[in-house]
Amino acid sequence: IDRPALPAIWPTARGDSVVLDLGATIGGDAHHLVALAVMGSAMASVLFGLERPTVGLLNIGVEEIKGREEIREAAELLRAMNLPQLECIGFVEGDGIGKGAADVIVAEGFSGNIALKAAEGTARQITEFLRAALSQTWRSKIGYLFAKNAFKALRDKLDPSKSNGSVVLGLNGIVVKSHGGTDAEGFAYAVDVGYDMVRYDLLTKINQMLNRDGSALAQAPTAQEAVS
């Protein structure tokens, strides 16, 4: 692995997705994005029990002509390599993350971190809106009492601290990155993530998947080779 990556388990409308990189490094060429796709798909295979996870590249549109050159080239490389451990579905827009458009969403660290912080801020904003709306009148307060369990489930689903803790992929050891703005509960979740990594020996399993058919991250073909 040329550079490590920060993935996260992202709750979506159809389950969970692995999203990476969320800020371990900034920028990256097409080969780096391919490496992220392979690591992310290996992690999704282990955690979600998928034989061939779908992988989408975060982009400003789903059309082939849109986006930065590195992203378009990475999509071409993934299709040309036809790796057995993942299925490239092309590009995914920002709203596709929450929809669960792919099992793995790949982004370079700059855009990935912005997407993460925007989602966390939106979740907190929705929580505040709900709290304010439910405390305005006595009718809304009574309604909250009847729907208390449903609102608690929604709050837990949107709470960023309950998905805190990101394993740094691409290292020869276990490193868990906690969100700098989390509370004690969120930090406890990050500790649990580290415990589970040891308990289930996840990194060894991911490494085995990456090398199941030889080195999955051998030097990718050039863009010219990919399209020829």
Legacy VTK file of the C-alpha trace (Angstrom):
# vtk DataFile Version 3.0
C-alpha trace
ASCII
DATASET POLYDATA
POINTS 228 float
0.000 0.000 0.000
1.486 3.337 -1.009
-0.501 5.317 1.551
-2.806 4.359 4.438
-6.502 5.137 4.466
-9.204 5.930 7.021
-12.418 3.967 6.332
-15.724 4.180 8.173
-18.846 2.067 8.430
-21.486 4.449 7.078
-25.174 3.798 7.937
-27.306 4.006 4.805
-30.906 3.546 3.728
-30.220 -0.079 2.773
-27.778 -1.097 5.498
-24.118 -0.154 5.908
-21.361 0.812 3.486
-17.591 1.169 3.802
-16.480 4.696 2.869
-12.801 5.631 2.435
-10.541 7.616 2.530
-11.912 10.029 5.127
-8.813 12.141 5.573
-5.716 10.034 6.185
-4.050 11.746 3.215
-4.997 14.420 0.708
-5.224 13.900 -3.035
-4.151 10.862 -4.983
-3.697 9.521 -8.488
-5.726 6.790 -10.160
-3.522 4.003 -8.776
-4.106 5.264 -5.226
-7.867 5.223 -5.783
-7.634 1.666 -7.085
-5.764 0.662 -3.916
-8.526 2.251 -1.827
-11.134 0.312 -3.785
-9.388 -3.006 -3.157
-8.831 -2.376 0.565
-12.393 -1.152 1.021
-13.894 -4.126 -0.789
-11.807 -6.533 1.277
-13.049 -4.884 4.463
-16.654 -5.004 3.250
-16.286 -8.679 2.333
-15.102 -9.538 5.832
-17.531 -7.354 7.781
-20.653 -7.824 5.646
-20.045 -11.348 4.342
-20.098 -10.292 0.685
-18.328 -12.339 -1.975
-17.969 -9.437 -4.422
-18.902 -6.035 -2.982
-19.963 -3.280 -5.323
-17.609 -0.285 -5.470
-18.473 3.251 -6.530
-16.175 6.245 -6.967
-17.439 9.475 -5.379
-17.861 12.029 -8.141
-19.799 15.177 -9.082
-21.974 13.186 -11.493
-22.567 9.671 -12.751
-21.769 10.500 -16.378
-18.456 9.173 -17.692
-17.306 12.619 -18.861
-17.670 14.257 -15.433
-15.161 14.584 -12.631
-11.412 14.907 -12.255
-9.152 12.996 -14.593
-7.815 10.802 -11.769
-11.316 9.599 -10.890
-12.227 8.818 -14.489
-8.932 6.989 -14.985
-9.439 4.968 -11.791
-12.833 3.785 -13.050
-11.247 2.693 -16.328
-8.486 0.831 -14.481
-10.894 -1.011 -12.191
-12.983 -2.170 -15.130
-9.902 -3.235 -17.084
-8.395 -5.148 -14.142
-11.710 -7.003 -13.541
-10.670 -7.976 -10.017
-12.508 -10.989 -8.567
-12.965 -9.333 -5.168
-14.985 -6.324 -6.286
-17.500 -5.080 -8.856
-16.979 -1.524 -10.058
-20.322 0.179 -10.728
-18.817 3.494 -11.827
-19.493 6.861 -10.217
-21.632 7.754 -7.204
-22.793 11.275 -6.351
-22.758 12.658 -2.821
-26.378 11.778 -2.114
-25.658 8.203 -3.171
-23.653 7.588 0.006
-26.714 7.851 2.230
-28.806 5.898 -0.273
-26.365 2.982 -0.102
-25.621 3.141 -3.822
-22.616 0.823 -3.357
-21.157 -1.417 -0.681
-17.918 0.576 -0.892
-17.587 4.279 -1.702
-14.106 5.465 -2.701
-12.954 9.069 -2.382
-9.607 10.751 -1.919
-9.067 12.126 1.580
-10.030 15.750 0.960
-13.495 15.138 -0.489
-14.055 12.138 1.777
-13.432 14.174 4.919
-15.746 16.964 3.740
-18.486 14.406 3.042
-18.053 12.934 6.530
-18.150 16.275 8.361
-21.133 17.448 6.301
-23.060 14.262 7.129
-22.242 14.513 10.832
-23.314 18.153 10.933
-26.554 17.365 9.115
-27.321 14.556 11.574
-26.870 16.903 14.534
-28.950 19.569 12.792
-31.846 17.148 12.233
-31.662 16.098 15.872
-31.880 19.716 17.017
-34.779 20.413 14.638
-36.699 17.423 16.009
-36.022 18.404 19.599
-37.235 21.952 18.992
-40.339 20.851 17.090
-41.349 18.320 19.746
-41.121 20.842 22.569
-43.166 23.665 21.006
-46.687 22.695 22.105
-48.303 20.367 24.605
-49.719 18.327 21.702
-46.266 17.702 20.292
-44.996 16.776 23.775
-47.773 14.222 24.175
-47.083 12.889 20.693
-43.437 12.457 21.620
-44.402 10.295 24.598
-46.243 7.877 22.278
-43.384 7.800 19.745
-40.521 7.971 22.247
-38.990 4.613 21.293
-39.096 5.426 17.587
-37.394 8.776 18.143
-34.747 7.130 20.314
-33.994 4.631 17.548
-33.693 7.476 15.042
-31.423 9.455 17.357
-29.149 6.450 17.853
-29.027 5.889 14.098
-27.992 9.496 13.470
-25.590 9.804 16.399
-22.029 10.086 14.980
-20.491 8.969 18.285
-22.061 5.527 17.877
-20.075 4.959 14.672
-16.860 6.537 15.979
-13.536 4.788 15.462
-11.880 4.202 12.110
-9.255 1.522 11.478
-6.257 2.838 9.557
-5.938 0.424 6.635
-2.598 -0.245 4.977
-0.463 -0.541 8.135
1.280 -3.561 9.668
-0.574 -3.100 12.923
-3.866 -2.003 14.452
-4.434 1.742 14.696
-7.870 3.198 15.429
-8.510 6.890 14.748
-11.106 8.528 16.985
-12.965 11.679 15.942
-11.321 14.657 17.619
-14.650 16.201 18.624
-16.261 13.097 20.110
-17.429 12.648 23.694
-16.617 9.912 26.219
-19.238 7.568 24.753
-17.820 8.026 21.262
-14.296 7.325 22.467
-15.554 4.163 24.166
-16.954 3.017 20.807
-13.520 3.602 19.249
-11.927 1.434 21.938
-14.481 -1.283 21.155
-13.514 -1.093 17.483
-9.869 -1.739 18.389
-10.904 -4.654 20.584
-12.931 -6.202 17.772
-10.006 -5.842 15.349
-7.910 -7.994 17.663
-10.719 -10.394 18.536
-11.656 -11.188 14.935
-8.139 -10.760 13.526
-9.679 -8.590 10.836
-6.467 -7.187 9.382
-5.058 -10.665 8.773
-8.266 -11.670 7.016
-8.183 -8.542 4.864
-4.547 -9.199 3.988
-5.413 -12.757 2.962
-8.193 -11.479 0.717
-5.917 -8.935 -0.905
-3.446 -11.668 -1.758
-5.895 -14.477 -2.466
-5.101 -14.521 -6.158
-1.608 -13.080 -5.935
-1.018 -9.423 -5.203
-4.283 -7.654 -5.957
-2.466 -4.362 -5.762
0.238 -5.142 -8.272
1.048 -2.148 -10.430
-2.145 -1.286 -12.254
-2.049 -0.931 -16.035
-1.616 2.494 -17.506
-4.639 4.423 -18.677
-3.647 3.713 -22.279
-3.440 -0.022 -21.558
-6.792 0.077 -19.752
-8.664 1.542 -22.697
-6.837 -0.424 -25.413
LINES 1 229
228 0 1 2 3 4 5 6 7 8 9 10 11 12 13 14 15 16 17 18 19 20 21 22 23 24 25 26 27 28 29 30 31 32 33 34 35 36 37 38 39 40 41 42 43 44 45 46 47 48 49 50 51 52 53 54 55 56 57 58 59 60 61 62 63 64 65 66 67 68 69 70 71 72 73 74 75 76 77 78 79 80 81 82 83 84 85 86 87 88 89 90 91 92 93 94 95 96 97 98 99 100 101 102 103 104 105 106 107 108 109 110 111 112 113 114 115 116 117 118 119 120 121 122 123 124 125 126 127 128 129 130 131 132 133 134 135 136 137 138 139 140 141 142 143 144 145 146 147 148 149 150 151 152 153 154 155 156 157 158 159 160 161 162 163 164 165 166 167 168 169 170 171 172 173 174 175 176 177 178 179 180 181 182 183 184 185 186 187 188 189 190 191 192 193 194 195 196 197 198 199 200 201 202 203 204 205 206 207 208 209 210 211 212 213 214 215 216 217 218 219 220 221 222 223 224 225 226 227
